[in-house]
Amino acid sequence: MNIPDPKTFTDPEKLRKLMANAVRLGYPDLAFECQLRIAEIAGASYKNAVERAFWTSLTAAEEFRTADNGRSTRLLKVRAKHKRVGAQKLLADLMMEDGVSDGFDKFVEHGRSDLTGEAIVLQHEDQFSVDVVNAARKKLLDRGVAMAEAVA
């Protein structure tokens, strides 16, 4: 069977069709790759590295929620806060809270911990305070995520 590579797609709607077929035919890893490619496309339009990583991560988390809910789902509170304060402040605030970012478990489960909000902070640690970076590192370590995996 010839399975298309989601990385070659540039149209999110075609990726959603491929994802639906992957789910229907029992290829969950292909469906996950489609979700990530949709997220990469969404993030690609941002020049700022933190914004690009944030939007890639947020879009992926929304795609996961959409798949779980069976209907289009947006993380409205996160989007509203981003509109008010931007990605850098939003990520900093998230690191200082007890929980982890949306999609964290799915990213880690699929070996893509580099897409978590915590990893984004570590990848751009020069743009965050020491306390925020330490909090992000602690969250990843507490959940058994290797630093090399998160900052890949």
N, C-alpha and C positions, 0 to 999 in steps of 0.2 A: 504494500500500500504506500502510495506517495503522499507523505504528510507535509503540507506547506510550512515554511519557517516564518513564524510571526514577525521576526526581525526584518523581513523583507517588505512588510506592509506599511503603508503610510496613511491609510484611511481607517479611522476608528470603527466605522460602520461595517466595513469588510472584516475587521478583526472580531467584531461582536458576532457576526455570522459564523466565522470560523470557531469562535469560542462556544457558541450554541451547539454546533456540530460536534465539537470535541466533548462537551458534556454529554450529549445524547449518545455518542458512541463509546463513552467510558474512558476518555483520555484526560484525566484531571490535570496532569502536568502541562499539557498543551493549553488547556483552558487558562491555567495560571500564567503561562507565558504570554497569552493574548492579553490578559488583564495588565500585565506589566508593560507590554508594548503600548497599549492605549495610554497608560500613565506616562511613559517616556515621551510620547507624542505631545501630550498635554504640557509637560514640563519644558519641552524643547524651545518654546517661544520666549522663555525668560533668559535674559543675558546674565543677570546676577546669579552666581552659583548657588547661594543659599535659597533664593526664590525658586530657581529651577529644581533643586532637590526637594524643596518643600512641596511644590505643586506636583511633582512626580509621585511623591509619597502619599499626598492627600488624595490624588486621583486614584491611585492603586487601592487605598483604603476604601474609597467610595465604590470602586468596582467590586471589591470583596463584599461589602455590605449589600450592594445591588444583587449580586449573585445569591447571597444568603437569604435576602428578603423576597426575591422574585419580582422586584419592581425597582425602578430607578430610585436610588437613595443618595442624597447629598448630606454631607456633614455640615449642616447649616450654622451651627454655633462656631465651629472652627473657621468657616468661611467668613462669618461676620466679624470674628475677632481679628482675623487676618486683615480684613478691610480697614479696621480701626488702627491696628498697631504694626502690621507687617509680619513677615515670616520670622525674622530674627527675634523680636520680642515675644512672639507667640511661642516659638520653640524654647526660649529661655524660661518663660513662665511654666511651660509644660514640664520641663526638667525639674523644676522646684516643687512640683506636685508629687503625690505619692504614687499614682498609677503610671502606666506606660502609655505611649502613643497609640492611636487607633491603628489597627492592622499589625501591631507589633508581633503577636503570636503567629499570624500567617506568614509574615516575612521570615521570621526565624525558622518556622517549620519547613519552609521551602528553600532554606539556605540563602536568603537574601536579607540578612540582618543589616546590610549596608544601606537599606532603604528606610530603616526606622528613624523616627525623629531623633532618637538618642545618637544614632550613628551620624546623622547629618551634623549634629552639634560637634561631634568629635572630628569629623572630616573638615570642619571649618572652625576649629577651636580658636583660631586667632580673632574671630569675630564675636566671641562670647567671653563672659567673665570666667575666672577660675572656678568659682562656686558652681556655675552652670555646667561647665565641662566636667567637673568632678561628680556632680549629680548624675549626669548622663552616663559616665563611665561606671558608676556604682550600680545604676539600674541594669546595665548590660551584664556586668559581672555577677550581680545577684541572681540573674536569670540564666547564668551559664553560657553566655555568649562570649566567644573568644574575641579579643580586641583586633586581632589580625583579620578576622572575618568581617567585623563591623566597619573597619576603615579601608577595606579593599578597594 
